[in-house]
Amino acid sequence: MPPTPGTILVVDDVLANLSVLATILESQGYEVRQATSGRLALSAIASDPPDLILLDLMMPEMDGFTVCQQLQATPQYQEIPVICITALDEVTDKVRAFACGAVDYIVKPFQAEEVLARVQSHLTLRHLRQALQEANTQLRQWNQELEQRVAARTQALSRLLHTDTLTGLLSRHALCGQLESLLLGEQAFALCILDCDQFSLVNHSLGYGRGDELLCLLSQRLLAQLGEQDVLARLGEDDFALVLVGEYGHDALLDWVERLHQRVRVPFQLGEYELYLSATSGLVLRQPYHQRALELIREADTALQRAKREHRGGSYLFDLQLTQMAQKRLDLEGDLRRGLQQHQFQVYYQPIVDIRTGQIVGVEALTYWHHPQRGLVGPGEFIACAEDTGVIIPLGLQTLECACLQMQEWPSDWWLSVNLSPRQFAYPFLGRDIDLILQRTGFPAQRLHLELTEGALGENVPVVADTLRQLRGRQICLCVDDFGTGYSCLRYLQEFPIHNIKIDRSFVASIAEAGSGGEIAKIIAHLGYSLNLTVTAEGIETAYQQEFLRQLGCPYGQGFYFARPQPPSGIDRLVHAGGCLPTKPGHSAATWPV
């Protein structure tokens, strides 16, 4: 192994010893410096510290023990290895030398090989120690830098966790912290969750950049109505939470929220655009049973969903009955999914008749649910939930396929009416799936009538028009269900390929035997005639209504007066009886066999 380079200070009061040691060391390439006394040695060390010291212990004035002690007393010299070379061979001398700081001990007379070996070993150890110290220093620096970066990242994450990056408001996480703190005290407060109605239209029409600008303006407007102790947080894209600290009664809280809604309804000026917003809110007052922030948020959100269902642009204050309703809704959702998997749904059929003759011309397919605990459940009790959860898509396709198969058992001139909800109508694979069902069942497309609500027609006119054209291109007949109850423009009847309109049962119910009512039914019927559309009246329950509509020229009708919705076996009996329902006064569906 080549010698480790280094500078060696040799300290001895005997010049001959200095000369011999210098010769040995220099022969191996070491740089050698010499000192003849302890004081000169300390002076040389102070001016230029060596890598290693060979030190004689027995010297006049200042012996080697004292030199070692002074080196150990000076921190910057403590790491210089000192090898004692002396004639003293007593154990006590060796122990004393090591106690003073020496790292090794060579007894005179010495051998050159021993001196070189020990020098080499300790220089190597010194260099390794220095390398380790440097590595540790570098490691400490890296660790410090890493700690600084972690601290900076932690602060950034904390800001992200506690602050909404767009508006600068509190985040949902920070809101929970604020609510938890309030719940620890006795302070009364209320929580309001505010949702902007149809805010997505802004993003879709003007772009997300403009939408973000509008959210920032809205957040500033909301802040302007809050007190110093109140809290505002952003929960989601267009959802905000407001914590109102203080005593609020029922009416006072609703008045406060109405003022907030009025503030939101003031037009926003966004560049060249004047934008209008409305908001719906759910509220909850702190109650003694509240223990966690998430309870409050859940209850406020439950109230918000109730407000959305009842009246967008309004507000609703939570009560415990809403929790029971929400739990029932949750149970219903679970039962719906299980019911679909376990084939608990059955298609019932209500005849559609020629009002003039009583002859059945078609049937409307309606889905009923054989619930294991509740018995037979009508569609009015679960369709809205199926629509909200998306279960309506597979359920509707299942209903259509079952009905198409069943129609093969009945007269070939009957048509089949099937309802399409807005969610089904927006389903991107609607046409494809209908094609597959018609292919599998062999049911003719021209005998299929799809019924849509006015609301579904007016949601996205270009997309709706394209979908309707595709369906009509398949020779499927398109009907507007519950006509007159929605908000669609009458021009849609001309623009869209509509075949039939159905007079809503509420307008039929207004036809009274005293000769009053029925005006809207007349208007709808005449509108259909003028646009060359067929007209079907729903909800016919009396002979007078049937006769009124017959004289009006309404060709088709359905309702309990003729027959209730019934399973296939009931329709089979009607077919065997000739497929004609009595239309004379006094007839009631209750007397007809089902």
Phi, psi and omega per residue, in radians:
M1 nan 2.206 3.112
P2 -1.127 2.582 -3.113
P3 -1.134 2.530 3.059
T4 -1.297 2.163 -3.104
P5 -1.111 2.673 3.119
G6 3.024 2.912 3.101
T7 -1.805 2.275 -3.077
I8 -2.106 2.254 3.052
L9 -1.731 2.123 3.111
V10 -1.814 2.173 -3.085
V11 -2.079 2.042 3.135
D12 -2.833 2.439 -3.140
D13 -1.450 -0.076 3.127
V14 -1.781 2.050 -3.064
L15 -1.108 -0.610 -3.131
A16 -1.081 -0.730 3.107
N17 -1.095 -0.716 3.126
L18 -1.046 -0.754 -3.085
S19 -1.141 -0.770 -3.119
V20 -1.103 -0.832 -3.111
L21 -1.122 -0.689 3.127
A22 -1.087 -0.727 -3.135
T23 -1.108 -0.790 -3.139
I24 -1.043 -0.814 -3.043
L25 -1.269 -0.734 -3.122
E26 -1.150 -0.471 3.123
S27 -1.139 -0.364 3.133
Q28 -1.765 0.135 3.058
G29 1.588 0.116 3.101
Y30 -1.339 2.594 2.991
E31 -1.537 2.197 -3.021
V32 -2.048 2.308 2.976
R33 -2.093 2.697 -3.027
Q34 -2.233 2.602 3.033
A35 -2.518 2.403 -3.057
T36 -1.706 0.008 3.117
S37 -2.660 2.907 3.133
G38 -1.117 -0.707 -3.108
R39 -1.158 -0.751 3.105
L40 -1.094 -0.617 3.120
A41 -1.102 -0.800 -3.137
L42 -1.113 -0.646 3.117
S43 -1.142 -0.735 3.130
A44 -1.145 -0.682 3.130
I45 -1.136 -0.712 -3.124
A46 -1.123 -0.645 -3.103
S47 -1.373 -0.598 -3.122
D48 -2.762 1.611 -3.045
P49 -1.051 2.325 3.114
P50 -1.435 3.047 3.077
D51 -1.509 -0.387 -3.112
L52 -2.777 2.627 -3.131
I53 -2.171 2.254 2.926
L54 -1.766 2.029 -2.925
L55 -2.168 2.193 3.010
D56 -1.380 2.401 -3.115
L57 -1.463 -0.627 -3.030
M58 -1.682 1.624 3.100
M59 -2.336 2.611 3.105
P60 -1.201 2.896 3.123
E61 1.110 -1.189 -3.118
M62 -2.282 1.937 -3.109
D63 -1.373 3.078 -3.089
G64 -1.167 -0.563 3.114
F65 -1.033 -0.767 -3.118
T66 -1.151 -0.693 3.110
V67 -1.047 -0.792 3.121
C68 -1.026 -0.784 -3.113
Q69 -1.064 -0.736 -3.124
Q70 -1.194 -0.621 3.079
L71 -1.116 -0.722 3.137
Q72 -1.196 -0.440 3.138
A73 -1.370 -0.207 -3.125
T74 -1.906 1.963 -2.993
P75 -0.948 -0.697 -3.058
Q76 -1.252 -0.205 -3.139
Y77 -1.847 -0.068 -3.033
Q78 -1.135 -0.438 -3.088
E79 -1.540 -0.086 3.126
I80 -1.332 2.082 3.141
P81 -1.205 2.335 3.137
V82 -2.030 2.118 3.060
I83 -1.883 2.096 -3.131
C84 -1.436 2.288 3.033
I85 -2.101 1.977 -3.012
T86 -2.696 2.832 3.069
A87 -1.454 -0.224 -3.141
L88 -1.217 2.158 -3.064
D89 -2.128 0.213 -3.141
E90 -1.358 2.565 3.134
V91 -1.064 -0.664 -3.118
T92 -1.107 -0.619 3.120
D93 -1.183 -0.711 3.136
K94 -1.131 -0.768 3.135
V95 -1.076 -0.724 -3.138
R96 -1.110 -0.714 -3.133
A97 -1.092 -0.771 3.131
F98 -1.142 -0.619 3.121
A99 -1.142 -0.541 -3.142
C100 -1.393 -0.204 3.079
G101 2.165 0.010 3.118
A102 -1.194 2.619 3.137
V103 -1.817 -0.277 -3.113
D104 -2.749 2.978 -2.987
Y105 -2.586 2.103 3.096
I106 -2.069 2.243 -3.100
V107 -1.642 2.290 3.034
K108 -1.316 2.593 -0.115
P109 -1.245 2.532 -3.042
F110 -1.895 2.823 3.056
Q111 -1.797 2.448 -3.106
A112 -1.010 -0.705 -3.104
E113 -1.081 -0.722 3.140
E114 -1.111 -0.781 -3.134
V115 -1.034 -0.835 -3.106
L116 -1.119 -0.687 -3.128
A117 -1.119 -0.792 -3.120
R118 -1.192 -0.699 3.112
V119 -1.063 -0.814 -3.132
Q120 -1.039 -0.776 -3.109
S121 -1.072 -0.817 -3.065
H122 -1.296 -0.544 3.039
L123 -1.163 -0.701 3.097
T124 -1.085 -0.797 3.106
L125 -1.049 -0.711 -3.139
R126 -1.103 -0.795 3.141
H127 -1.130 -0.691 3.090
L128 -1.105 -0.723 3.119
R129 -1.105 -0.750 3.113
Q130 -1.105 -0.729 3.117
A131 -1.087 -0.696 3.113
L132 -1.131 -0.738 3.121
Q133 -1.103 -0.733 3.116
E134 -1.121 -0.716 3.111
A135 -1.109 -0.714 3.104
N136 -1.120 -0.700 3.109
T137 -1.085 -0.789 3.116
Q138 -1.104 -0.703 3.130
L139 -1.107 -0.708 3.107
R140 -1.110 -0.687 3.115
Q141 -1.120 -0.807 3.111
W142 -1.076 -0.723 3.138
N143 -1.098 -0.716 3.119
Q144 -1.118 -0.766 3.108
E145 -1.092 -0.724 3.132
L146 -1.118 -0.734 3.113
E147 -1.073 -0.697 3.120
Q148 -1.131 -0.736 3.129
R149 -1.164 -0.705 3.108
V150 -1.112 -0.728 3.123
A151 -1.088 -0.748 3.124
A152 -1.126 -0.746 3.130
R153 -1.148 -0.686 3.115
T154 -1.087 -0.736 3.100
Q155 -1.095 -0.732 3.134
A156 -1.116 -0.755 3.115
L157 -1.126 -0.660 3.108
S158 -1.099 -0.720 3.093
R159 -1.109 -0.739 3.113
L160 -1.105 -0.663 -3.097
L161 -1.234 -0.635 -3.017
H162 -1.788 -0.222 -3.045
T163 -2.279 2.367 3.021
D164 -1.303 2.131 -3.000
T165 -1.182 -0.472 -3.105
L166 -1.376 -0.880 -3.008
T167 -1.726 -0.286 -3.058
G168 1.394 0.043 3.112
L169 -1.359 3.010 3.049
L170 -1.129 2.627 3.066
S171 -1.528 3.059 3.069
R172 -1.026 -0.736 -3.138
H173 -1.067 -0.792 -3.136
A174 -1.158 -0.640 3.094
L175 -1.040 -0.769 3.116
C176 -1.028 -0.709 3.108
G177 -1.085 -0.744 3.122
Q178 -1.108 -0.753 -3.137
L179 -1.156 -0.700 3.112
E180 -1.064 -0.713 3.129
S181 -1.119 -0.746 3.129
L182 -1.129 -0.640 -3.130
L183 -1.193 -0.398 3.099
L184 -1.251 -0.413 -3.133
G185 -1.736 -2.936 -3.116
E186 -1.836 0.024 -3.048
Q187 -1.122 2.312 3.049
A188 -1.348 2.554 3.086
F189 -2.829 2.918 3.094
A190 -2.257 2.641 3.086
L191 -2.059 2.289 3.109
C192 -2.125 2.211 2.996
I193 -1.871 2.099 -3.064
L194 -1.916 2.270 3.132
D195 -2.105 2.260 3.098
C196 -1.340 2.230 -3.089
D197 -1.283 2.180 3.045
Q198 0.915 0.718 3.119
F199 -1.127 -0.451 -3.114
S200 -1.043 -0.432 3.108
L201 -1.089 -0.600 3.111
V202 -1.132 -0.823 3.135
N203 -1.068 -0.737 -3.062
H204 -1.272 -0.561 -3.080
S205 -1.596 -0.649 -3.074
L206 -1.901 -0.216 -3.123
G207 1.777 2.744 -3.072
Y208 -1.215 -0.481 3.096
G209 -1.078 -0.832 3.090
R210 -1.118 -0.675 3.104
G211 -1.056 -0.706 3.104
D212 -1.122 -0.716 3.103
E213 -1.053 -0.732 -3.126
L214 -1.144 -0.677 3.104
L215 -1.089 -0.683 3.115
C216 -1.140 -0.745 3.096
L217 -1.106 -0.719 3.136
L218 -1.118 -0.737 -3.127
S219 -1.088 -0.667 3.098
Q220 -1.155 -0.634 3.135
R221 -1.201 -0.665 3.099
L222 -1.172 -0.719 3.125
L223 -1.031 -0.591 -3.059
A224 -1.133 -0.349 -3.125
Q225 -1.675 -0.061 -3.066
L226 -1.604 2.645 3.037
G227 -1.460 3.096 -3.071
E228 -1.100 -0.619 -3.104
Q229 -1.521 -0.223 -3.092
D230 -1.274 2.812 -3.045
V231 -2.242 2.449 3.060
L232 -2.203 2.287 3.135
A233 -2.371 2.681 3.046
R234 -1.794 2.155 -3.073
L235 -1.628 -0.591 -3.087
G236 -2.755 -2.755 -3.052
E237 -0.953 -0.961 -3.113
D238 -2.284 0.499 3.103
D239 -1.929 2.320 3.126
F240 -2.218 2.631 3.067
A241 -2.072 2.329 3.125
L242 -2.142 2.193 3.096
V243 -1.818 2.062 -3.107
L244 -1.822 1.909 -3.066
V245 -1.534 2.190 3.135
G246 2.344 3.067 -3.135
E247 -1.401 2.161 3.088
Y248 -2.287 2.183 2.986
G249 -1.433 3.025 -3.104
H250 -0.996 -0.943 -3.078
D251 -1.188 -0.700 -3.128
A252 -1.093 -0.673 -3.133
L253 -1.185 -0.756 3.133
L254 -1.156 -0.619 3.067
D255 -1.118 -0.731 -3.141
W256 -1.075 -0.756 -3.123
V257 -1.182 -0.630 3.110
E258 -1.123 -0.681 3.071
R259 -1.108 -0.658 3.104
L260 -1.109 -0.756 3.122
H261 -1.109 -0.665 3.090
Q262 -1.092 -0.675 3.108
R263 -1.118 -0.684 3.129
V264 -1.168 -0.606 -3.073
R265 -1.291 -0.237 3.068
V266 -1.106 2.303 -3.049
P267 -1.000 2.509 3.046
F268 -1.729 2.328 3.070
Q269 -1.697 1.973 -3.098
L270 -2.163 1.612 -3.061
G271 1.115 -2.198 -3.136
E272 -1.507 0.001 -3.080
Y273 -1.779 2.451 2.964
E274 -1.916 1.981 -3.003
L275 -1.943 2.498 3.134
Y276 -2.022 2.364 3.091
L277 -2.181 2.707 2.920
S278 -2.323 2.831 -3.070
A279 -2.394 2.656 3.040
T280 -2.139 2.450 -3.028
S281 -2.294 2.567 2.971
G282 -2.067 2.402 -3.030
L283 -2.241 2.671 3.028
V284 -2.554 2.376 3.047
L285 -1.634 2.449 3.102
R286 -1.016 2.351 3.129
Q287 -2.178 2.777 -3.126
P288 -1.022 -0.469 -3.090
Y289 -1.401 -0.174 -3.128
H290 -1.234 2.177 3.138
Q291 -2.036 -0.563 -3.047
R292 -2.210 2.666 3.132
A293 -1.073 -0.679 -3.083
L294 -1.118 -0.490 3.061
E295 -1.082 -0.819 -3.130
L296 -1.089 -0.797 -3.121
I297 -1.098 -0.734 -3.141
R298 -1.100 -0.743 -3.115
E299 -1.203 -0.700 3.094
A300 -1.117 -0.669 3.125
D301 -1.201 -0.645 3.075
T302 -1.068 -0.752 3.091
A303 -1.116 -0.652 3.112
L304 -1.087 -0.789 -3.139
Q305 -1.105 -0.647 3.089
R306 -1.128 -0.751 3.121
A307 -1.082 -0.701 3.128
K308 -1.104 -0.699 -3.117
R309 -1.215 -0.653 -3.039
E310 -1.498 -0.753 -3.050
H311 -2.889 1.742 3.062
R312 -1.103 2.459 -3.071
G313 1.607 -0.045 3.125
G314 -1.922 -2.789 -3.131
S315 -2.560 2.846 3.129
Y316 -2.544 2.350 3.128
L317 -1.695 2.222 -3.065
F318 -1.104 2.461 2.880
D319 -2.376 2.905 -3.027
L320 -1.100 -0.430 3.115
Q321 -1.090 -0.540 3.110
L322 -1.122 -0.620 3.109
T323 -1.087 -0.752 3.112
Q324 -1.099 -0.709 3.123
M325 -1.140 -0.729 3.138
A326 -1.119 -0.672 3.118
Q327 -1.158 -0.706 3.092
K328 -1.087 -0.697 3.124
R329 -1.113 -0.732 3.127
L330 -1.109 -0.742 3.099
D331 -1.083 -0.712 -3.127
L332 -1.101 -0.721 3.118
E333 -1.050 -0.792 3.122
G334 -1.114 -0.742 3.125
D335 -1.107 -0.654 3.134
L336 -1.059 -0.820 -3.106
R337 -1.144 -0.731 3.099
R338 -1.148 -0.710 -3.141
G339 -1.069 -0.654 3.113
L340 -1.158 -0.731 -3.137
Q341 -1.182 -0.598 -3.055
Q342 -1.692 0.200 3.055
H343 0.988 0.830 3.138
Q344 -1.517 -0.083 -3.076
F345 -1.673 2.478 3.131
Q346 -2.311 2.493 3.129
V347 -1.520 2.195 3.005
Y348 -1.836 2.807 -3.046
Y349 -2.315 2.303 3.043
Q350 -1.942 2.166 -3.116
P351 -1.093 2.519 2.957
I352 -1.941 2.219 -2.967
V353 -2.083 2.752 2.932
D354 -1.350 1.980 -3.022
I355 -1.039 -0.536 -3.083
R356 -1.284 -0.626 -3.025
T357 -1.974 -0.320 -3.059
G358 1.416 0.039 -3.127
Q359 -1.292 2.335 3.085
I360 -1.231 2.262 3.122
V361 -1.978 -0.226 -3.130
G362 -3.118 -3.131 3.104
V363 -2.403 2.633 3.001
E364 -1.794 2.235 -3.139
A365 -1.479 2.231 3.132
L366 -2.244 2.382 -3.089
T367 -1.608 2.172 3.044
Y368 -1.964 2.738 -3.016
W369 -2.103 2.095 3.037
H370 -1.532 1.485 -3.085
H371 -1.334 2.365 -3.061
P372 -1.104 -0.455 3.127
Q373 -1.856 -0.654 -3.009
R374 -1.632 -0.091 -3.121
G375 1.372 -2.606 -3.089
L376 -1.344 2.134 -3.090
V377 -2.014 2.220 -3.140
G378 -1.326 2.812 -3.082
P379 -1.082 -0.500 -3.130
G380 -1.078 -0.344 -3.085
E381 -1.592 -0.223 -3.072
F382 -2.384 -0.208 -3.075
I383 -1.095 -0.706 -3.133
A384 -1.068 -0.722 3.114
C385 -1.172 -0.707 3.104
A386 -1.091 -0.643 3.103
E387 -1.140 -0.801 -3.100
D388 -1.130 -0.646 -3.044
T389 -1.573 -0.184 -3.104
G390 1.563 -0.094 3.105
V391 -1.093 -0.388 -3.114
I392 -1.038 -0.491 -3.098
I393 -1.151 -1.062 3.117
P394 -1.145 -0.592 3.140
L395 -1.144 -0.739 3.137
G396 -1.129 -0.722 3.115
L397 -1.147 -0.678 3.104
Q398 -1.103 -0.738 3.127
T399 -1.100 -0.786 -3.124
L400 -1.067 -0.805 -3.100
E401 -1.149 -0.733 3.132
C402 -1.088 -0.751 -3.116
A403 -1.184 -0.697 3.122
C404 -1.084 -0.694 3.092
L405 -1.142 -0.755 -3.100
Q406 -1.137 -0.608 -3.109
M407 -1.084 -0.370 3.120
Q408 -1.151 -0.321 -3.118
E409 -1.536 -0.142 -3.024
W410 -2.047 3.026 -3.062
P411 -0.878 2.438 -3.035
S412 -1.325 -0.127 3.105
D413 -1.713 0.018 3.069
W414 -1.348 2.583 2.997
W415 -1.824 2.819 -3.138
L416 -2.031 2.133 3.071
S417 -1.788 2.272 3.126
V418 -2.288 2.330 -3.141
N419 -1.374 2.470 3.002
L420 -2.061 2.124 3.085
S421 -1.369 2.879 3.095
P422 -0.962 -0.655 -3.120
R423 -1.222 -0.675 3.085
Q424 -1.121 -0.721 -3.105
F425 -1.146 -0.530 3.124
A426 -1.468 -0.101 -3.120
Y427 -1.109 2.138 -2.998
P428 -1.153 -0.379 -3.101
F429 -1.847 0.412 -3.086
L430 -1.024 -0.918 -3.107
G431 -1.055 -0.761 -3.139
R432 -1.059 -0.807 -3.080
D433 -1.199 -0.621 3.079
I434 -1.121 -0.740 3.093
D435 -0.993 -0.796 -3.116
L436 -1.090 -0.718 -3.131
I437 -1.154 -0.754 3.134
L438 -1.124 -0.638 3.101
Q439 -1.168 -0.764 -3.101
R440 -1.172 -0.663 -3.037
T441 -1.616 -0.320 -3.091
G442 1.293 0.260 -3.119
F443 -1.398 2.304 -3.100
P444 -1.194 2.342 -3.120
A445 -1.083 -0.592 -3.074
Q446 -1.218 -0.231 3.081
R447 -1.663 0.002 -3.127
L448 -1.689 2.173 3.057
H449 -1.930 2.140 3.080
L450 -1.792 2.176 -3.092
E451 -1.763 2.232 -3.140
L452 -2.153 2.606 3.094
T453 -1.435 2.793 3.091
E454 -1.071 -0.618 -3.130
G455 -1.064 -0.692 3.140
A456 -1.153 -0.576 -3.105
L457 -1.233 -0.521 -3.022
G458 -1.687 0.067 -3.017
E459 -1.312 -0.772 -3.133
N460 -2.576 1.542 -2.913
V461 -0.970 -0.841 -3.116
P462 -1.062 -0.747 -3.141
V463 -1.185 -0.734 3.126
V464 -1.050 -0.804 -3.119
A465 -1.061 -0.723 -3.139
D466 -1.136 -0.774 3.133
T467 -1.099 -0.746 3.140
L468 -1.112 -0.701 3.119
R469 -1.110 -0.685 3.113
Q470 -1.103 -0.762 3.141
L471 -1.164 -0.742 3.139
R472 -1.160 -0.549 3.090
G473 -1.115 -0.358 3.078
R474 -1.536 0.073 -3.109
Q475 1.281 0.286 3.055
I476 -1.364 2.368 3.108
C477 -1.456 2.430 -3.085
L478 -2.002 2.306 -3.075
C479 -2.164 2.581 3.019
V480 -1.772 1.986 -3.097
D481 -1.479 2.661 3.080
D482 0.910 0.739 -3.047
F483 -1.086 2.414 3.127
G484 1.720 -0.166 -3.122
T485 -1.698 -0.214 -3.086
G486 -1.749 -2.778 -3.035
Y487 -2.187 0.261 -3.085
S488 -1.262 2.675 3.130
C489 -1.316 2.469 -3.123
L490 -1.118 -0.401 -3.132
R491 -1.139 -0.339 3.099
Y492 -1.047 -0.543 -3.134
L493 -1.128 -0.483 3.097
Q494 -1.534 -0.633 -3.072
E495 -1.352 -0.616 -3.085
F496 -1.612 2.627 -3.135
P497 -1.386 1.115 -3.105
I498 -1.478 2.468 -3.113
H499 -1.874 -0.574 -2.986
N500 -2.543 2.531 2.974
I501 -2.126 2.528 -3.117
K502 -1.965 2.147 3.103
I503 -1.226 2.183 -3.081
D504 -1.105 2.579 -3.079
R505 -1.052 -0.491 -3.130
S506 -1.134 -0.578 3.115
F507 -1.366 -0.565 3.063
V508 -1.206 -0.662 -3.126
A509 -1.121 -0.407 -3.119
S510 -1.356 -0.127 3.121
I511 -1.362 1.888 -3.068
A512 -1.897 2.724 -3.083
E513 -1.215 -0.335 -3.141
A514 -1.298 -0.004 3.106
G515 1.664 -0.035 -3.136
S516 -1.630 2.845 3.085
G517 1.357 3.126 3.117
G518 1.523 -0.021 -3.092
E519 -1.104 -0.751 -3.119
I520 -1.176 -0.669 3.085
A521 -1.039 -0.708 3.101
K522 -1.071 -0.796 -3.102
I523 -1.069 -0.789 -3.113
I524 -1.137 -0.719 3.141
A525 -1.085 -0.818 -3.138
H526 -1.145 -0.610 3.089
L527 -1.086 -0.755 3.114
G528 -1.077 -0.762 -3.139
Y529 -1.071 -0.782 -3.069
S530 -1.149 -0.466 3.136
L531 -1.708 0.142 3.119
N532 1.076 0.694 3.093
L533 -1.906 2.530 3.005
T534 -1.341 2.682 -3.059
V535 -2.217 2.341 3.073
T536 -2.167 2.320 3.109
A537 -1.736 2.297 3.130
E538 -1.759 2.717 2.971
G539 1.283 0.519 3.098
I540 -1.281 2.132 -3.058
E541 -2.173 -0.187 -3.117
T542 -2.299 2.761 3.095
A543 -1.117 -0.607 -3.137
Y544 -1.105 -0.759 3.118
Q545 -1.081 -0.725 3.137
Q546 -1.099 -0.760 -3.117
E547 -1.204 -0.704 3.104
F548 -1.005 -0.817 -3.108
L549 -1.221 -0.597 3.110
R550 -1.112 -0.785 3.137
Q551 -1.189 -0.478 3.098
L552 -1.245 -0.301 -3.127
G553 1.611 0.202 3.108
C554 -1.258 2.097 -2.981
P555 -1.344 -0.576 -2.981
Y556 -2.234 2.665 3.116
G557 -2.733 2.880 3.055
Q558 -2.677 2.708 3.141
G559 2.774 3.063 -3.093
F560 -1.120 -0.392 3.099
Y561 -1.032 -0.641 3.139
F562 -1.584 -0.971 -3.118
A563 -2.948 2.544 3.053
R564 -1.448 2.854 2.993
P565 -1.044 2.410 -3.067
Q566 -2.598 2.808 -3.140
P567 -1.202 2.964 -3.111
P568 -0.936 -0.582 -3.115
S569 -1.080 -0.621 3.107
G570 -1.169 -0.702 3.103
I571 -1.184 -0.616 3.091
D572 -1.000 -0.744 -3.134
R573 -1.143 -0.648 3.098
L574 -1.138 -0.690 3.114
V575 -1.093 -0.783 -3.126
H576 -1.158 -0.446 3.118
A577 -1.479 0.042 3.087
G578 1.903 -0.080 3.079
G579 1.204 0.437 -3.132
C580 -2.184 2.281 -3.139
L581 -1.812 2.416 -3.140
P582 -1.045 2.504 3.101
T583 -2.150 0.148 -3.121
K584 -1.340 2.690 3.126
P585 -1.001 2.528 3.115
G586 1.658 -0.266 3.127
H587 -1.208 2.511 3.066
S588 -2.444 2.528 3.121
A589 -1.065 -0.402 -3.116
A590 -1.149 -0.420 -3.121
T591 -1.592 -0.102 -3.116
W592 -1.572 2.370 -3.095
P593 -1.127 2.388 3.115
V594 -2.097 nan nan
